[in-house]
Amino acid sequence: MLPLFSSFNLKGIPVKNRVIMPPMVCFGYAGDDGFVTRRNLHHYRERAEGGAGIIVTEAACIRKEGRTANSQLGIWSDDHIEGLSHIPEIVKSYGAVSLIQLHHAGLIAPESVTEQPVAPSLNPNYPNARSLTVEEIHGLRDDFIRAAVRAQQAGFDGVQLHGAHGYLLSQFASTFYNRREDDYGTILKNRMRLACEIIDGIREACGESMLLTYRMGANSPTLADGIAIAHLLEQKPIDMLDVSHGGSMVTLPRPPKGFDYNWICYSGTVIRQEVGIPVGVVNEIRTPERANYLIENNLADFVNLGRPILADPHWVSKAQHHEEMIVACLNCRPRCKWYTDSAHCPALQIRMKKELY
């Protein structure tokens, strides 16, 4: 058996393989109320059936005004619990571990969502955003904690905090965005204070049995900063790090010659060597051979396959059993057609033709 399909014990919870379906927002599936729809449930059923070991439900927003789009899933109200509960029920029925990502967009929330986004500090690139007061930061902290409690009540095995891609927690972590001079700015310990307070609050409210993972930005704004953040999160402790980018594209790590993966995946492998907790890597992994290489050579504990599993929900089972040709993501440019309108994803058209004939 290939290492990619070996099991893993994650804090006492068995994971059947090393593939994670990361949180990929289904734009247009939910309505302005943030409630789960039948379309959401079909989406996760298809992909749970496809064999991933861990499925992370797309970013669910802890506040309505913190969304990246008006169709984003919500977890800001107890009213969301019942609808959300159907997702882990489906996912776990296929033997996968079920997590949900908790999210707030911060200063990059669009005008369609809020007229005045909030941020760690003022930013000339985002003139409409305002700086948060300490009291407001505490309110956001409590909203993240309450959202985790709702996730637990809905039946998820755990949560993932979204601390990457230039969203709110990522903004606080990075000197590129955070220019505060109080207890939530300047040194790393202060820039990570909000995230750490959320982690402590979730542990207290939900108990130690709940999985708590963190999607972090490796370049925050440099890889050295990302490594320092990883060490800090390891000490909390976080149960798993999921390493992606930090939103800023000013300082990008350079993979060494002969490393056949991009800088985001490379950064994850570097952090994997720096910490003693499980690490997932991501970005342009795509093929079973590339995914397996990372696991086989101890460069990662898990691989995140986002667009590959959007393009072919049964990517994992096909790769494991060699049943049929995988329908590959075509990496559409200049923008992913699945995100624009999933019905127009060319990989979906290819799958439909194969099923028809």
SVG drawing of the C-alpha trace seen along z (x, -y; Angstrom):
<svg xmlns="http://www.w3.org/2000/svg" viewBox="-32 -56 51 58">
<polyline fill="none" stroke="black" stroke-width="0.4" points="0.0,0.0 1.3,-3.5 2.1,-5.7 -0.5,-8.2 -3.2,-5.7 -1.8,-4.7 -3.8,-5.5 -2.9,-8.1 -3.8,-8.6 -4.7,-12.2 -5.1,-12.8 -6.7,-9.4 -8.9,-9.8 -8.1,-7.4 -7.8,-8.9 -8.1,-6.4 -5.5,-8.1 -3.4,-11.2 -5.6,-13.2 -7.4,-16.3 -10.2,-18.0 -9.4,-21.5 -12.1,-24.2 -13.1,-25.4 -16.0,-27.9 -19.0,-27.0 -19.9,-30.5 -23.6,-30.7 -24.6,-27.6 -25.9,-29.3 -28.1,-32.4 -27.6,-35.7 -28.8,-34.0 -25.8,-31.6 -27.9,-28.5 -26.8,-25.1 -28.7,-24.1 -29.3,-20.8 -26.7,-21.8 -24.1,-22.1 -25.1,-18.6 -24.8,-17.0 -21.4,-18.6 -20.1,-17.1 -21.8,-13.7 -20.1,-13.3 -16.7,-14.1 -17.0,-12.1 -18.0,-9.1 -14.9,-9.8 -12.6,-8.7 -10.7,-11.7 -9.5,-11.0 -10.4,-14.4 -13.0,-16.8 -12.8,-20.4 -16.1,-22.2 -15.7,-25.5 -15.1,-28.7 -18.1,-29.5 -18.2,-33.0 -18.4,-33.9 -20.0,-37.3 -22.3,-38.2 -20.4,-41.4 -17.1,-39.4 -17.9,-37.3 -16.0,-37.2 -19.3,-36.9 -23.0,-37.1 -23.4,-33.4 -20.9,-32.2 -21.9,-29.7 -22.7,-31.1 -22.0,-29.9 -22.7,-33.2 -26.1,-32.1 -27.4,-29.1 -30.0,-28.9 -27.2,-27.6 -26.6,-24.5 -29.3,-22.2 -28.5,-22.7 -24.7,-22.4 -25.3,-19.2 -26.2,-17.3 -22.6,-17.8 -20.7,-15.9 -23.4,-13.3 -22.8,-12.7 -19.0,-13.0 -18.6,-10.6 -21.0,-8.0 -18.3,-7.5 -15.5,-7.1 -13.9,-10.6 -13.0,-13.0 -15.2,-16.1 -13.9,-19.6 -15.3,-23.0 -13.2,-26.1 -14.0,-29.3 -13.4,-32.5 -13.6,-36.3 -12.4,-38.3 -11.3,-41.4 -10.3,-44.3 -10.8,-42.4 -14.6,-41.9 -16.1,-43.3 -18.4,-46.3 -21.4,-44.0 -21.0,-42.6 -20.1,-45.6 -19.6,-49.3 -16.8,-49.5 -14.6,-46.4 -12.6,-46.0 -8.8,-45.5 -6.0,-45.3 -4.9,-48.8 -5.5,-51.3 -4.2,-50.4 -3.8,-52.9 -4.6,-50.1 -8.0,-49.6 -9.3,-53.2 -12.8,-52.0 -11.5,-49.7 -11.2,-51.0 -9.0,-49.8 -10.6,-47.6 -10.7,-48.7 -9.5,-46.4 -13.1,-45.8 -14.1,-44.9 -11.2,-42.5 -12.4,-40.8 -15.9,-40.6 -14.5,-38.9 -12.5,-36.5 -15.8,-35.5 -17.6,-35.1 -14.9,-32.6 -15.3,-30.6 -19.1,-30.6 -18.8,-29.4 -16.6,-26.5 -19.2,-25.5 -21.9,-25.5 -19.6,-23.4 -19.3,-20.9 -23.0,-20.9 -23.5,-20.3 -21.4,-17.1 -18.1,-18.1 -15.0,-16.3 -13.2,-19.7 -12.6,-23.1 -9.9,-24.8 -9.1,-28.4 -8.5,-30.3 -5.2,-32.2 -4.0,-32.4 -4.7,-34.1 -4.7,-37.6 -8.0,-37.2 -8.5,-38.6 -6.3,-36.2 -3.7,-36.3 -3.8,-40.1 -3.2,-40.2 -0.2,-37.8 1.6,-39.7 3.6,-42.9 2.5,-43.6 -1.0,-44.3 -0.7,-44.8 0.8,-48.2 -0.8,-48.2 1.3,-49.4 -0.7,-47.8 -1.0,-44.3 -2.2,-43.0 0.7,-44.4 4.4,-44.9 6.1,-41.6 5.0,-38.2 3.5,-37.2 1.2,-40.2 0.4,-39.8 -0.7,-36.2 -2.5,-37.1 -6.0,-37.1 -5.4,-33.6 -4.0,-32.3 -6.9,-33.7 -9.3,-32.0 -7.5,-28.7 -7.5,-28.9 -11.2,-29.8 -12.2,-26.9 -10.2,-24.5 -12.0,-25.7 -15.5,-25.7 -15.2,-22.5 -12.8,-20.3 -9.6,-18.6 -11.3,-15.9 -12.3,-18.3 -9.7,-18.6 -8.4,-22.1 -6.3,-22.8 -4.9,-26.0 -4.5,-27.1 -1.5,-29.4 0.3,-31.6 3.9,-30.5 5.0,-33.9 3.7,-36.2 5.3,-38.2 8.5,-36.0 9.0,-32.3 11.1,-33.0 7.9,-34.6 5.9,-31.6 8.3,-29.2 8.1,-31.3 4.3,-31.3 4.3,-27.5 6.5,-27.1 4.1,-29.3 1.1,-27.4 2.8,-24.1 3.2,-25.1 -0.5,-26.0 -0.9,-23.1 -2.7,-23.0 -3.5,-19.4 -2.4,-20.0 -1.0,-22.8 -2.3,-23.4 0.3,-25.5 -0.7,-27.8 0.2,-31.4 -0.2,-34.6 -1.9,-36.8 1.0,-39.1 3.0,-38.3 5.8,-40.7 8.3,-38.2 8.1,-34.7 10.3,-31.8 12.4,-30.2 12.4,-26.4 15.9,-24.9 16.9,-23.5 15.5,-20.1 12.5,-20.6 9.6,-19.9 6.9,-21.8 6.0,-25.5 6.9,-27.8 3.7,-27.3 4.1,-23.6 7.8,-24.0 7.1,-26.3 4.9,-23.6 7.6,-21.0 10.1,-23.4 7.7,-24.0 7.1,-20.2 10.8,-19.8 10.6,-22.5 7.7,-21.2 6.7,-18.0 3.0,-18.1 1.2,-16.9 1.5,-19.2 -0.6,-19.4 0.8,-20.9 -1.1,-22.3 -1.0,-23.8 -0.5,-22.3 0.1,-18.8 -2.6,-17.4 -1.4,-13.9 -1.3,-10.7 2.5,-10.4 3.2,-14.0 1.0,-13.5 2.5,-10.2 6.1,-11.5 5.5,-14.1 4.2,-11.5 6.7,-8.8 9.6,-11.1 8.4,-12.5 7.9,-16.0 4.3,-16.2 1.9,-14.2 -1.1,-15.2 -1.7,-16.6 -4.5,-19.0 -6.1,-18.4 -8.5,-21.3 -9.1,-21.8 -8.3,-18.2 -11.2,-17.0 -13.4,-19.8 -12.7,-18.6 -13.1,-14.9 -14.9,-14.1 -13.6,-10.5 -10.0,-11.4 -8.9,-9.5 -10.7,-6.3 -9.7,-6.3 -6.0,-6.9 -6.1,-4.2 -7.8,-1.4 -6.6,-2.4 -10.2,-2.0 -10.3,-4.6 -8.7,-7.7 -8.9,-10.7 -10.5,-13.8 -7.9,-16.5 -8.3,-20.1 -7.5,-22.1 -6.2,-25.1 -8.3,-27.6 -6.9,-31.1 -7.3,-33.9 -9.8,-32.7 -11.0,-29.3 -14.3,-28.6 -15.5,-26.4 -15.4,-29.5 -17.0,-31.7 -19.8,-29.2 -19.2,-25.5 -21.7,-24.4 -19.3,-25.8 -16.2,-24.0 -14.7,-22.2 -13.7,-19.2 -17.4,-18.8 -18.3,-18.7 -15.7,-16.0 -17.0,-13.9 -20.6,-14.2 -19.5,-12.9 -17.7,-10.0 -20.7,-9.1 -22.9,-9.3 -20.8,-7.1"/>
</svg>
